[in-house]
Amino acid sequence: MSKKIIQIVAAAALSAAVSLPALASDLNNALGGALGGAAGAAVGGALGGSTGSVIGGAVGGGAGGALTSNRRERTGAIIGGALGGGAGTAAGNAMGGRSGGIIGAAVGGGAGAAVGGNISRSNSYSNDYHRGYRRGKHHRRHHDDD
């Protein structure tokens, strides 16, 4: 039985290692949004109660997404982290009080920053394609017919 578990864990680790480069920036955005949202909700809750924690979760989620994103993802990560951090804090406050708000800010800020950064990056590459910046494009040479 333990041999089977080791094989499953090894297969999962291998597949995670193969897919990690594709998800690396999204995971960075999620981590930044989560940490920023949680810290913002904690500070905001200490300074301004429930309303302060919602505002702090939004500001912290957006700031965390901004710090961990690259140029193509930044706008989406900021907006997503702020919306997710604020909404997660509000939902967490309603369900679990102060600690629930902090956890909600972390989950919401992380998810919002990851999704927002991903959408922003996709739109950026789409804009590049429509502007004519195509990868591997062959330039046509015009030869004069003599």
TORLOKE-742095 format. One line per field, with one value per residue (C-alpha): residue number from 1; y, x, z. Coordinates in Angstrom, 2 decimals. Layout:
% residues N
fitor <- c(NUM, ...)
Y <- c(Y, ...)
X <- c(X, ...)
Z <- c(Z, ...)
This chain:
% residues 146
fitor <- c(1, 2, 3, 4, 5, 6, 7, 8, 9, 10, 11, 12, 13, 14, 15, 16, 17, 18, 19, 20, 21, 22, 23, 24, 25, 26, 27, 28, 29, 30, 31, 32, 33, 34, 35, 36, 37, 38, 39, 40, 41, 42, 43, 44, 45, 46, 47, 48, 49, 50, 51, 52, 53, 54, 55, 56, 57, 58, 59, 60, 61, 62, 63, 64, 65, 66, 67, 68, 69, 70, 71, 72, 73, 74, 75, 76, 77, 78, 79, 80, 81, 82, 83, 84, 85, 86, 87, 88, 89, 90, 91, 92, 93, 94, 95, 96, 97, 98, 99, 100, 101, 102, 103, 104, 105, 106, 107, 108, 109, 110, 111, 112, 113, 114, 115, 116, 117, 118, 119, 120, 121, 122, 123, 124, 125, 126, 127, 128, 129, 130, 131, 132, 133, 134, 135, 136, 137, 138, 139, 140, 141, 142, 143, 144, 145, 146)
Y <- c(0.00, 2.47, 1.64, 2.70, 5.98, 6.72, 6.16, 8.49, 11.20, 10.83, 11.12, 14.18, 15.83, 15.15, 16.57, 19.61, 20.22, 20.01, 22.40, 24.88, 27.25, 27.89, 28.71, 30.48, 34.04, 33.24, 31.59, 34.62, 36.91, 34.69, 34.66, 38.43, 39.11, 36.69, 38.07, 41.67, 41.08, 39.36, 42.01, 44.82, 43.27, 42.81, 46.38, 47.82, 45.83, 47.09, 50.70, 50.86, 47.79, 45.86, 48.61, 49.25, 45.60, 45.53, 48.63, 47.28, 43.91, 45.63, 47.94, 45.13, 42.67, 45.21, 46.19, 42.57, 41.84, 44.91, 43.92, 40.38, 40.90, 41.76, 44.58, 42.64, 41.44, 44.44, 46.20, 43.03, 41.82, 45.13, 45.28, 41.57, 41.62, 44.67, 43.31, 39.86, 41.15, 43.44, 40.90, 38.11, 40.26, 41.19, 37.58, 36.36, 39.01, 37.95, 34.26, 34.16, 37.51, 39.10, 35.99, 34.95, 38.33, 37.88, 34.41, 35.68, 38.52, 36.08, 33.72, 36.50, 38.63, 35.68, 34.37, 37.83, 38.73, 35.42, 35.57, 39.29, 38.92, 35.99, 37.90, 40.98, 38.93, 37.20, 40.53, 41.96, 39.15, 39.51, 43.23, 42.48, 40.06, 42.61, 45.24, 42.94, 41.76, 38.12, 35.53, 33.81, 35.94, 35.58, 38.88, 38.93, 40.08, 41.97, 41.13, 43.29, 41.32, 42.24)
X <- c(0.00, 2.76, 4.49, 1.36, 1.18, 4.84, 4.17, 1.17, 3.12, 6.04, 3.72, 2.01, 5.37, 6.61, 3.49, 3.63, 7.27, 6.49, 3.53, 5.11, 6.72, 3.32, 1.77, 4.72, 3.59, -0.01, 1.20, 3.37, 0.39, -1.78, 0.81, 1.29, -2.45, -3.05, -0.33, -1.23, -4.94, -4.43, -2.02, -4.27, -7.34, -5.48, -4.19, -7.48, -9.42, -7.17, -7.57, -11.15, -13.14, -15.15, -15.25, -11.55, -10.76, -12.69, -10.88, -7.55, -8.15, -8.88, -5.86, -3.57, -4.77, -4.19, -0.78, 0.30, -0.78, 1.10, 4.34, 4.46, 3.24, 5.13, 4.33, 1.84, -0.11, 0.06, -3.22, -5.28, -3.48, -4.09, -7.78, -8.35, -6.46, -8.36, -11.79, -11.03, -9.44, -12.36, -15.05, -13.24, -12.86, -16.53, -17.63, -15.17, -16.29, -19.89, -19.12, -16.27, -15.68, -12.25, -10.18, -12.66, -12.18, -8.42, -8.73, -11.31, -9.02, -6.18, -8.29, -10.05, -6.97, -4.92, -7.57, -8.38, -4.75, -4.08, -7.17, -6.81, -3.15, -3.93, -6.67, -4.51, -1.62, -3.92, -5.32, -1.83, -0.70, -3.92, -3.26, 0.27, -1.08, -3.52, -0.79, 1.23, 3.86, 3.73, 6.19, 8.23, 6.86, 8.67, 9.35, 8.50, 11.22, 10.09, 12.24, 12.05, 11.16, 13.77)
Z <- c(0.00, 0.86, -2.42, -4.31, -2.35, -3.13, -6.84, -6.78, -4.95, -7.38, -10.39, -8.90, -8.15, -11.68, -13.31, -11.03, -11.92, -15.63, -15.44, -13.01, -15.56, -17.17, -13.81, -12.20, -12.73, -11.77, -8.57, -7.80, -8.33, -6.12, -3.36, -3.49, -3.54, -0.68, 1.57, 0.76, 1.30, 4.63, 5.89, 4.71, 6.34, 9.62, 9.71, 8.50, 11.07, 13.85, 12.76, 11.52, 12.52, 9.96, 7.33, 7.75, 7.25, 3.96, 2.70, 3.96, 2.30, -1.01, -0.83, 0.33, -2.31, -5.06, -3.71, -3.37, -6.94, -8.15, -6.45, -7.80, -11.37, -14.51, -16.91, -19.01, -15.97, -13.64, -14.34, -14.13, -11.02, -9.23, -10.10, -9.45, -6.16, -4.96, -5.90, -4.55, -1.36, -0.56, -1.41, 0.43, 3.52, 3.52, 3.09, 5.72, 8.20, 7.74, 8.24, 10.72, 12.34, 12.34, 11.65, 8.96, 7.31, 7.23, 5.73, 3.24, 2.23, 1.63, -0.49, -2.40, -2.95, -4.15, -6.51, -7.85, -8.51, -10.27, -12.48, -13.20, -14.14, -16.40, -18.22, -18.56, -19.99, -22.50, -23.65, -23.99, -26.29, -28.28, -28.72, -29.92, -32.52, -33.90, -34.10, -36.33, -33.82, -34.79, -33.59, -36.28, -39.08, -42.38, -44.08, -47.75, -50.08, -53.14, -56.10, -59.16, -62.27, -64.89)
